Amino acid sequence: MDILGEAKQVLQSVAHSATAQADYMKLQARLSSLESEQTQLERQFRELTRRAQRLPCMRQIAARELNVLMERMDEIEEQIAELREEVQQHGEDIRG
């Protein structure tokens, strides 16, 4: 193979590596965002639970809100698990 062919291969390899690294960073950013949202929802969940315990008239309203929060938390937990797998796989691919 001539020098130009070798240079082309090196550049393609570098481009692939950069793309893989960028994808890895995007996945980590999405994971971080979901984890932040999860933390926020958990705080809201705890606050609603406290309010519902203090005010009997709030129980019915809080129950609906808690169900919505719990459904979203379940969705986020599932997405986080999937993203963690993707991040791990991309990390292994990058390390080669």
C-alpha positions as CSV (number, residue, x, y, z in Angstrom):
1,M,0.0,0.0,0.0
2,D,1.3,3.4,-0.8
3,I,1.7,6.3,1.6
4,L,-1.5,8.0,0.5
5,G,-3.5,4.8,1.1
6,E,-1.9,4.4,4.6
7,A,-2.7,8.1,5.4
8,K,-6.3,7.6,4.3
9,Q,-6.6,4.6,6.6
10,V,-5.1,6.5,9.5
11,L,-7.5,9.4,8.9
12,Q,-10.5,7.1,8.6
13,S,-9.5,5.4,11.9
14,V,-9.1,8.7,13.6
15,A,-12.5,9.9,12.3
16,H,-14.1,6.7,13.4
17,S,-12.5,7.0,16.9
18,A,-13.7,10.7,17.1
19,T,-17.2,9.7,16.1
20,A,-17.3,6.9,18.7
21,Q,-16.0,9.2,21.4
22,A,-18.7,11.8,20.5
23,D,-21.4,9.2,20.6
24,Y,-20.1,8.0,24.0
25,M,-20.2,11.6,25.3
26,K,-23.7,12.1,24.0
27,L,-24.9,8.9,25.8
28,Q,-23.2,10.0,29.0
29,A,-24.9,13.4,28.7
30,R,-28.3,11.8,28.2
31,L,-27.7,9.5,31.1
32,S,-26.8,12.4,33.3
33,S,-29.9,14.3,32.3
34,L,-32.1,11.4,33.1
35,E,-30.4,10.8,36.4
36,S,-31.0,14.5,37.3
37,E,-34.7,14.2,36.3
38,Q,-34.9,11.0,38.4
39,T,-33.5,12.9,41.5
40,Q,-35.9,15.7,41.0
41,L,-38.9,13.4,40.7
42,E,-37.8,11.5,43.8
43,R,-37.8,14.8,45.7
44,Q,-41.3,15.7,44.4
45,F,-42.4,12.2,45.4
46,R,-41.2,12.6,48.9
47,E,-42.7,16.0,49.3
48,L,-46.1,14.9,48.0
49,T,-46.0,11.9,50.4
50,R,-45.3,14.2,53.3
51,R,-48.1,16.5,52.4
52,A,-50.5,13.7,51.9
53,Q,-49.7,12.3,55.3
54,R,-50.2,15.6,57.0
55,L,-53.5,16.6,55.3
56,P,-56.1,13.9,55.0
57,C,-58.0,15.9,52.3
58,M,-54.9,15.9,50.2
59,R,-54.7,12.1,50.0
60,Q,-56.9,11.7,47.0
61,I,-55.2,14.4,45.0
62,A,-51.8,13.3,46.1
63,A,-52.5,9.7,45.1
64,R,-53.2,10.8,41.5
65,E,-50.1,12.9,41.4
66,L,-48.0,10.2,43.0
67,N,-49.2,7.7,40.4
68,V,-48.1,10.0,37.6
69,L,-44.7,10.6,39.3
70,M,-44.2,6.8,39.9
71,E,-45.0,6.0,36.3
72,R,-42.4,8.6,35.1
73,M,-39.9,7.3,37.6
74,D,-40.4,3.8,36.3
75,E,-39.9,5.0,32.7
76,I,-36.7,6.9,33.7
77,E,-35.3,3.9,35.5
78,E,-35.8,1.8,32.4
79,Q,-34.2,4.4,30.2
80,I,-31.3,4.8,32.6
81,A,-30.7,1.0,32.6
82,E,-30.7,1.0,28.8
83,L,-28.4,4.0,28.6
84,R,-26.0,2.5,31.1
85,E,-25.7,-0.6,28.9
86,E,-25.1,1.6,25.8
87,V,-22.5,3.7,27.7
88,Q,-20.7,0.6,28.9
89,Q,-20.7,-1.0,25.4
90,H,-19.4,2.3,23.8
91,G,-16.8,2.5,26.5
92,E,-15.6,-1.0,25.7
93,D,-15.7,-0.3,22.0
94,I,-13.6,2.9,22.4
95,R,-11.0,1.1,24.6
96,G,-10.9,-1.6,22.0
